[in-house]
């Protein structure tokens, strides 16, 4: 038991010496998101004729446009959450939330 307590104390002391990770800048976050989409998500979606494009990032909200077969697929909500959001949360930031947007509808609201 004493060894376990000593190990725990040593672990806590080491943790105190490790600096907390710096928050990502907007540019870093967007760059990492784009990299994960390009290198990991898009090739996976392309296997079924789908694609995704980064539309915008506002804070932890990532807006994407689903293309190809992903746009009309009945499983696009699952693809969005299980594939895209989960991968971005794992590789970039756990707090990211991904939403699909339709750029033509967004332009109509602005104009």
C-alpha positions in Angstrom: 0.0 0.0 0.0 2.9 2.4 0.8 4.4 1.8 -2.6 1.1 2.6 -4.3 0.8 5.9 -2.3 4.4 6.8 -3.2 3.8 6.1 -6.9 0.6 8.2 -6.8 2.5 11.1 -5.1 5.3 10.8 -7.7 2.8 10.8 -10.5 1.1 14.0 -9.1 4.4 15.7 -8.7 5.4 14.9 -12.3 2.0 16.1 -13.6 2.5 19.4 -11.8 5.7 20.0 -13.7 4.1 19.3 -17.1 2.8 22.6 -18.6 -0.9 22.6 -19.6 -1.3 22.5 -23.4 -1.8 25.9 -24.9 -5.2 26.5 -26.5 -5.2 26.3 -30.3 -5.4 29.5 -32.3 -8.2 29.7 -34.8 -5.6 29.2 -37.6 -4.1 26.2 -36.0 -7.6 24.7 -35.3 -8.8 25.2 -38.9 -5.5 23.8 -40.3 -5.8 20.7 -38.2 -9.4 20.2 -39.1 -8.6 20.6 -42.8 -5.7 18.1 -42.5 -7.9 15.4 -40.7 -10.7 15.9 -43.3 -8.2 15.6 -46.2 -6.1 12.8 -44.9 -8.5 10.6 -43.0 -12.2 11.4 -43.6 -12.4 12.2 -47.3 -10.6 9.0 -48.4 -13.0 7.0 -46.2 -16.1 8.7 -47.6 -14.8 8.4 -51.2 -15.0 4.6 -50.9 -18.8 5.1 -51.2 -18.8 8.0 -53.6 -19.1 10.7 -50.9 -17.1 13.7 -50.0 -17.0 16.5 -47.4 -15.8 20.1 -47.6 -15.0 22.4 -44.7 -17.4 25.4 -44.9 -16.6 27.4 -41.8 -15.5 27.1 -38.1 -17.0 29.2 -35.4 -15.5 28.5 -32.0 -16.0 24.7 -31.5 -18.7 24.5 -34.2 -17.4 23.0 -37.4 -19.7 23.4 -40.5 -19.2 21.1 -43.4 -20.9 20.5 -46.8 -21.6 16.9 -47.5 -21.2 16.1 -51.2 -21.7 13.2 -53.6 -23.5 10.2 -52.3 -23.2 11.6 -48.7 -25.5 14.5 -49.6 -28.4 12.2 -50.4 -27.6 9.2 -48.2 -30.2 8.2 -45.6 -27.3 7.6 -43.2 -25.8 11.1 -43.5 -26.5 12.0 -39.9 -24.7 8.9 -38.7 -21.8 9.6 -41.1 -21.6 13.2 -39.8 -21.5 12.2 -36.1 -19.9 8.7 -36.1 -17.3 9.3 -38.8 -16.6 13.0 -39.2 -17.3 14.4 -35.7 -15.7 11.5 -33.8 -12.5 11.7 -35.9 -12.2 15.4 -35.4 -12.8 15.1 -31.7 -10.2 12.4 -31.5 -7.5 14.1 -33.6 -8.1 17.9 -33.0 -10.3 18.8 -30.0 -12.8 16.8 -28.0 -15.2 19.7 -27.7 -15.8 20.0 -31.5 -19.4 19.7 -32.8 -19.9 19.1 -36.5 -22.9 20.3 -38.5 -23.9 19.8 -42.1 -24.8 23.0 -43.9 -26.3 23.8 -47.3 -24.4 26.8 -48.7 -27.2 27.8 -51.0 -29.6 28.1 -48.1 -27.1 30.1 -46.1 -26.6 32.6 -49.0 -30.3 33.0 -49.3 -30.7 34.0 -45.7 -27.9 36.5 -45.9 -29.1 38.2 -49.1 
